[in-house]
């Protein structure tokens, strides 16, 4: 970790190119290389935070001249997000393994460092964000709508018919009950009439009628069906 003395602009004004040159004690050529590494080419004014970043880049590069200004810039971002040297090297290896260069990940490097801090592996962190696929509005097919309407109407009609048939079962049960009752009464009456109108029953009925009116010999127990008591024995017996 490199210690850099932060530059504080007490009057809170923006720093000009001349101010930055004075702060860094460097040449226009080296400053332009640093600005290009940061993606700040063309800037003529700088915030205090940008000035501090340039100071850090300069310090890292001077400590190891083999470290490019771009590498130093990305390391500065990592330091601000508390990514240590080991984590940075793992990110660097992941970028090389993916066949890319640091410049390809410069604009996303802060996001990558944050993901690594959150526990995401460097291999996953360097992957480009997946595009958000918005749900496309469904395409309305007029013929399909008409077909759906027709099928729905037919289904409702079928339901109505089924309900009517089920209700009809109750009516059929009642009608069947009435039919059986009428059949029973019809057969009962036919059978009763047949017996009442038979010659045998007529003769027996007339005989009983005449006997009850005293017009014929009345046998014990006839008509009433009562059992006659046996005659008393005479005293001679």
Long-range contacts (C-beta under 8 A, 24 or more apart in sequence): 1-79, 1-84, 1-85, 2-56, 2-59, 2-60, 2-63, 2-75, 2-79, 3-59, 4-52, 4-55, 4-56, 4-59, 5-55, 6-48, 6-52, 6-55, 7-48, 7-51, 7-52, 7-55, 8-48, 9-48, 9-51, 14-45, 14-46, 14-47, 15-45, 15-46, 15-47, 15-48, 15-50, 15-51, 16-44, 16-45, 16-46, 17-44, 19-46, 19-51, 20-46, 20-51, 20-54, 23-51, 23-54, 23-55, 24-54, 24-55, 24-58, 26-58, 33-69, 34-58, 34-69, 34-73, 36-69, 37-68, 37-69, 37-70, 37-72, 37-73, 38-73, 39-106, 39-107, 68-102, 70-102, 70-103, 70-106, 71-102, 73-106, 74-102, 74-105, 74-106, 74-109, 77-109, 77-110, 77-113, 78-109, 78-113, 81-110, 81-113, 81-114, 81-117, 82-117, 83-113, 83-116, 83-117, 87-113, 87-116, 87-122, 90-116, 90-122, 91-116, 91-122, 91-125, 91-126, 93-122, 94-122, 94-123, 94-125, 94-126, 95-126, 97-123, 98-123, 98-126, 100-126
